[in-house]
Amino acid sequence: MNKIGIFASILVFLTISCKQSKENTSEEPETTTLNTDSLLKIRYEKLLKFDVDSLKIPRSYSEEEGVRGVPSKDWTSGFFPGSLWKIYQLTEDARFEEKALEWTKFIEKEKFDSTTHDTGFKVFCSYGSALQSENNPLYEEIVVETANTLIGRYNKNVGAIKSWDWNVNVWQYPVIIDNMMNLELLFEATKFSGDSTYYNVANNHANTTLKNHFRKDNSSYHVVVYDTINGSVREKVTHQGFNDESAWARGQAWGIYGFTMTYRYTKDKNHLEQAEAIAQFYLEHENLPEDGIPYWDFNDPGIPDSPRDVSAATIVASAFLELYEYTKNDKYKNYSQKVLKALKTSEYLLGPEVEAPFILKHSTGNWPGKDEVDVAINYADYYFLETMLRNRALKE
C-alpha cells in the first residue's frame, strides 16, 4: 500500500473511533439515570409487595437479622405507611395508595397512647402523609384526637412536652431534641380545629427547647432533664450519642428540621435563626464527609472508620429544601441535591436482589445500644422520599 493509501486508512479509522467515543460519552448519563430509576422502581415494589401484618410493620433490615417488624406502638410505625403514601405521590400509581391505606389503618389506635411523645411520629407520618394526597375529614379528626392525647404530656412549669416515662429514678422530666418533630401534628391540629391550645403548646415547647438544648457552638444536646416544680434544668445528657457532650448526627438533624418546621407556622425569626445556626454547625464541621452523609456522631473518635447515618442525611436534606425556600441561600439546596445524588448510587441503594421492603442502607439507629447499626431503617427511606418530593416541587 502506498503512503497515500496508508494515510487514508488511518484517517478513516480515527474518524470512526472518534464518532464511537462521542456516542458512548453522550449515552453514558442516560444509562446511569435509567439504572438508578429502574433500581428505585424495584425497591418501591419491594415495599408494595411486603405482606400486610399489623404486628410486623417494617422497621429495619440487615443481612444478619432480616426484616425487623414491629406493632403500631413502636415509635417508628408511621414511617412505613408514610413512605407508601410518598411513593404514591411520586409515581401516581394507585397500587401504592391502596397499600398505604391498608398499613395506615393499623396506626389509628395510637391516637390514644398517652405514654409517649412519639404519637406525633406515629400518627402524623402516616395520616399526615395521607392528608397530602387527599383532604379527608376523618384523617383530620384523627390528627386532632392525637393532639388531645399529646398535650396531656405538657407541663406548664417546664414549658415542654415530656418525652419518656421510663428511667424515672434518674430522669425526672426528660425532653429530647427528637420531640421537636412531634410539634407539626399540634400546629396542624389547630388549623383543623380552630383551637389555639395545640399551637400554644407547640410554640412554648419550641421556645423552651431553643433556650436550653443548644451549646455555644449551636450543636444540640440529646436529652435535657427538667425539674417539674420550678422548671429548672437538672442535667443535660445523651442516650444515643457518643457521650453527653458529643454531637449526635441525627440529633442535629431533628433540630434543623424541627426549627425550620416551627418557623413555617410561627414566623418567629428566632426559630429560623436557630435552624440556620444548627445548619452552620452541621455543614462546617470538619468531620462531615465530602458526599454529605454524616458519621453517626460528629465526635466519634473512631472516624473515619465509624458507621455513617443515612437517616440523618435524609432528614437534613429534606429540611434544607424548606430552609432554602425561606432564605434563598443556595448552600441548603446544594447540600440536599448533593445528598440525593450520593444516595442514588449503589453505595447507598439496596440492590435488586435484596428481598426487604426498604430503599437505603447504611443508617445507624442506636450505636451505644449496639442496635440497628449500619442497616436499612424506615425513617431514612421516609425522609429520602420526602426530599425527592420537595426537590421536584422546587424544580416545578
Backbone hydrogen bonds, N-H to C=O, Kabsch-Sander energy under -0.5 kcal/mol:
donor,donor_aa,acceptor,acceptor_aa,energy
6,I,2,N,-2.2
7,F,3,K,-2.5
8,A,4,I,-2.2
9,S,5,G,-2.3
10,I,6,I,-2.1
11,L,7,F,-2.4
12,V,8,A,-2.2
13,F,9,S,-2.3
14,L,10,I,-2.6
15,T,11,L,-2.1
16,I,12,V,-2.3
17,S,13,F,-2.4
18,C,14,L,-2.6
19,K,15,T,-2.0
20,Q,16,I,-2.4
21,S,17,S,-2.5
22,K,18,C,-2.4
23,E,19,K,-2.3
24,N,20,Q,-2.5
25,T,21,S,-2.2
26,S,22,K,-2.4
27,E,23,E,-1.6
28,E,24,N,-1.3
31,T,27,E,-2.1
32,T,28,E,-2.5
33,T,29,P,-2.6
34,L,30,E,-2.5
35,N,31,T,-2.4
36,T,32,T,-2.1
37,D,33,T,-2.9
38,S,34,L,-2.6
39,L,35,N,-2.3
40,L,36,T,-2.5
41,K,37,D,-2.3
42,I,38,S,-2.0
43,R,39,L,-2.5
44,Y,40,L,-2.8
45,E,41,K,-2.0
46,K,42,I,-1.4
47,L,43,R,-1.4
48,L,44,Y,-2.2
49,K,45,E,-2.4
50,F,46,K,-0.6
50,F,47,L,-0.7
56,K,53,D,-1.6
57,I,70,V,-3.0
59,R,68,R,-3.1
60,S,68,R,-1.1
61,Y,376,A,-2.2
62,S,66,G,-1.5
66,G,62,S,-2.7
68,R,60,S,-3.2
69,G,67,V,-0.7
70,V,57,I,-1.8
74,D,71,P,-1.6
77,S,74,D,-1.8
79,F,76,T,-1.6
80,F,76,T,-0.6
82,G,78,G,-1.7
83,S,79,F,-2.3
84,L,80,F,-1.8
85,W,81,P,-2.0
86,K,82,G,-2.0
87,I,83,S,-2.4
88,Y,84,L,-2.1
89,Q,85,W,-1.9
90,L,86,K,-2.2
91,T,87,I,-2.7
92,E,88,Y,-2.9
94,A,92,E,-0.7
96,F,93,D,-1.7
97,E,93,D,-0.8
98,E,94,A,-2.3
99,K,95,R,-2.1
100,A,96,F,-2.5
101,L,97,E,-2.1
102,E,98,E,-1.5
103,W,99,K,-2.0
104,T,100,A,-2.7
105,K,101,L,-1.8
106,F,103,W,-1.0
107,I,104,T,-2.1
108,E,104,T,-0.6
108,E,105,K,-0.7
110,E,107,I,-2.2
111,K,108,E,-2.1
112,F,109,K,-1.6
113,D,110,E,-1.6
114,S,112,F,-1.0
117,H,163,S,-1.3
119,T,116,T,-0.6
120,G,117,H,-1.5
122,K,118,D,-2.8
123,V,119,T,-2.8
124,F,119,T,-0.6
124,F,120,G,-1.8
125,C,120,G,-0.6
125,C,121,F,-1.3
126,S,122,K,-0.5
127,Y,123,V,-2.4
128,G,123,V,-1.0
129,S,124,F,-0.6
130,A,126,S,-1.9
131,L,127,Y,-2.0
132,Q,128,G,-0.7
132,Q,129,S,-0.7
133,S,130,A,-1.4
134,E,130,A,-1.7
136,N,134,E,-1.1
139,Y,136,N,-0.5
140,E,136,N,-1.9
141,E,137,P,-2.3
142,I,138,L,-1.9
143,V,139,Y,-2.0
144,V,140,E,-2.2
145,E,141,E,-2.6
146,T,142,I,-2.2
147,A,143,V,-2.1
148,N,144,V,-2.0
149,T,145,E,-1.5
150,L,146,T,-2.7
151,I,147,A,-2.5
152,G,149,T,-1.0
153,R,150,L,-2.1
154,Y,151,I,-1.6
155,N,160,A,-2.0
156,K,154,Y,-0.5
159,G,155,N,-3.3
160,A,155,N,-1.1
162,K,153,R,-2.4
163,S,174,P,-2.8
164,W,174,P,-0.6
170,V,167,N,-1.7
171,W,167,N,-3.0
172,Q,170,V,-0.6
175,V,224,V,-2.2
177,I,222,H,-1.8
179,N,176,I,-1.6
180,M,177,I,-1.8
181,M,178,D,-2.1
182,N,179,N,-1.2
183,L,180,M,-1.3
184,E,181,M,-0.7
185,L,182,N,-0.5
186,L,182,N,-0.8
187,F,183,L,-2.4
188,E,184,E,-2.4
189,A,185,L,-1.9
190,T,186,L,-1.7
191,K,187,F,-1.5
192,F,188,E,-2.4
193,S,189,A,-2.4
194,G,190,T,-2.8
196,S,194,G,-0.6
198,Y,195,D,-0.7
199,Y,195,D,-0.5
200,N,196,S,-2.7
201,V,197,T,-2.2
202,A,198,Y,-2.3
203,N,199,Y,-2.9
204,N,200,N,-2.5
205,H,201,V,-2.4
206,A,202,A,-2.3
207,N,203,N,-2.2
208,T,204,N,-2.4
209,T,205,H,-2.5
210,L,206,A,-2.5
211,K,207,N,-1.8
212,N,208,T,-1.7
213,H,209,T,-2.6
215,R,219,S,-2.7
218,N,215,R,-1.8
221,Y,213,H,-2.8
222,H,237,V,-0.7
223,V,237,V,-2.7
224,V,175,V,-2.5
225,V,235,E,-2.9
226,Y,173,Y,-2.2
227,D,232,S,-2.6
228,T,226,Y,-0.5
231,G,227,D,-1.6
234,R,225,V,-3.3
235,E,225,V,-1.3
237,V,223,V,-2.4
246,S,243,N,-1.5
248,W,246,S,-0.9
249,A,296,W,-1.9
250,R,296,W,-0.6
252,Q,248,W,-1.8
253,A,249,A,-1.9
254,W,250,R,-2.7
255,G,251,G,-1.9
256,I,252,Q,-2.4
257,Y,253,A,-2.7
258,G,254,W,-3.0
259,F,255,G,-2.4
260,T,256,I,-1.6
261,M,257,Y,-2.5
262,T,258,G,-2.4
263,Y,259,F,-1.6
264,R,260,T,-1.1
265,Y,261,M,-0.9
266,T,262,T,-3.0
267,K,263,Y,-2.1
269,K,267,K,-0.7
271,H,268,D,-1.3
272,L,268,D,-1.4
273,E,269,K,-2.8
274,Q,270,N,-1.9
275,A,271,H,-2.3
276,E,272,L,-2.2
277,A,273,E,-2.1
278,I,274,Q,-2.4
279,A,275,A,-2.1
280,Q,276,E,-2.2
281,F,277,A,-1.9
282,Y,278,I,-2.6
283,L,279,A,-3.0
284,E,280,Q,-2.2
285,H,281,F,-0.6
285,H,282,Y,-0.8
288,L,285,H,-1.7
292,G,289,P,-1.6
296,W,307,P,-2.5
298,F,247,A,-2.5
300,D,297,D,-1.6
303,I,300,D,-1.8
305,D,302,G,-2.7
309,D,294,P,-2.6
310,V,362,H,-1.9
313,A,309,D,-1.4
314,T,310,V,-2.4
315,I,311,S,-2.1
316,V,312,A,-2.3
317,A,313,A,-2.7
318,S,314,T,-2.1
319,A,315,I,-2.3
320,F,316,V,-3.1
321,L,317,A,-1.2
322,E,318,S,-1.2
323,L,319,A,-2.8
324,Y,320,F,-2.4
325,E,321,L,-1.1
326,Y,322,E,-1.1
327,T,323,L,-1.8
328,K,324,Y,-3.1
330,D,328,K,-0.7
332,Y,329,N,-1.5
333,K,329,N,-0.9
334,N,330,D,-3.0
335,Y,331,K,-1.8
336,S,332,Y,-2.1
337,Q,333,K,-2.3
338,K,334,N,-2.0
339,V,335,Y,-2.6
340,L,336,S,-2.4
341,K,337,Q,-2.1
342,A,338,K,-2.3
343,L,339,V,-2.8
344,K,340,L,-1.6
345,T,342,A,-0.5
345,T,343,L,-0.8
348,Y,345,T,-1.4
349,L,345,T,-2.8
350,L,359,I,-2.6
354,V,351,G,-1.5
355,E,353,E,-0.6
356,A,354,V,-1.6
358,F,356,A,-2.1
361,K,348,Y,-2.7
363,S,375,V,-3.1
365,G,372,E,-4.0
366,N,371,D,-2.5
370,K,367,W,-1.7
371,D,366,N,-2.6
374,D,363,S,-0.6
374,D,372,E,-0.5
375,V,363,S,-2.7
376,A,61,Y,-2.4
378,N,59,R,-2.6
380,A,377,I,-0.8
381,D,377,I,-1.4
382,Y,378,N,-2.2
383,Y,379,Y,-1.9
384,F,380,A,-1.6
385,L,381,D,-2.6
386,E,382,Y,-2.0
387,T,383,Y,-2.1
388,M,384,F,-2.0
389,L,385,L,-2.1
390,R,386,E,-2.6
391,N,387,T,-2.6
392,R,388,M,-2.2
393,A,389,L,-2.2
394,L,390,R,-1.9
395,K,391,N,-1.8
396,E,392,R,-1.7
